[in-house]
Amino acid sequence: MLTLVWIIQVISALLLIVLILMHSPKGDGIAGIGNAAQMFTSQKSAEKGLNKLTGIVAAVFIVCIFLLGFGIIK
């Protein structure tokens, strides 16, 4: 069981790196003050899906960290 959690952690870590690199840059510049840059832009469905997938993979990674770090899985 311990080996399975390690494998899931390594796969989720690599997948998390790839997913974060796939995100579009959000360099707003000076318009980032007060969310002025997001006033006229909308988030596309592909970006929303990528955000959800990144969140799920990050949650799996964090759960694996806790399971391995606190010695719950032996």
N, C-alpha and C positions, 0 to 999 in steps of 0.2 A: 504494500500500500504506500509506503514511503517513496518508493521509486516512482510510482505513478504520479504522486503529487509533485515530485521533482521534475518529471517530464512535462507535466502540465504547466508548471511554473516557467520552465525554459521556453516552451513553445509560446506561452502567452507573452513573455518578455520580448521575444523576437517579433511577434505579431504586433505588439504595442509599438515597438520602434518603427516598424513599417507604416502602421496606421497614422502615427503622429507625423511622420515625414510626408504622408500623402495629403495632409491638410493644406489648404491654401493659406498663404501668408496674410496676416491681418495687420500689416503695417499701415496704420491710419495716419500717421504723421501728427501734425498739430490738430487735425480735425478729431482726433481721438479724445480730446478734452471735452467732457460733457456728452459723449456719445453722439456728436454731430455727424460723424462719418457714417453711422448706421441709420441715419434718418431717411436716406433715399435708396438704400440697398435692402434687398431681401435675401434670405438664406435659401438656396436651392435645395431641392429634395435630396440630391446626391450628397450634399454637404450635411444635411440633417441625418441621413442614414449613416454617414461616416462618423458623425459625432456619437450617435447611439452605439454603434459597433465599438468605437474606441472606449466608450464608457463601460460597456459590458466586459471587454477584454481587460480593462484596468481593474474592474471589480474582481474578476477571476484571479488576476495577479495578486491583488491585495489579500484575498482569502487564502491563497496559497502561502503568502508570506506569513500570515498569522498562524496557519496550521503548522508550518515548519518552524517558525520562530519560537512559539510557545511549547513546542514538543507535544502537541495534541495527537499527531499521527506518529505511531512508533512501528 
